[in-house]
Amino acid sequence: MARFDIHDHRHALKQLKDTGATSLWENRKDISCPVCEDPFTRLFTTHEEKTTFPENDGARFCLLRDDDAIHLFRH
């Protein structure tokens, strides 16, 4: 199973928002998406069972679920 540990990449990510259950990060160093291997621009992580996303602007998203959380990568 693929995993993504934010702590392993913390040096390259800037936290934009944290609610305790969700967080939004900016990729500052072109970290590759563990799903498609292309660099992503933003990372949304949630520990919530359900989350509503704002209307998107046509951007592509990749989703990764591991034991701890669901990770949404915006390209």
Helices and strands as residue ranges (DSSP letters): H 6-9, G 10-12, E 13-18, E 22-27, E 42-46, E 61-65, E 70-74
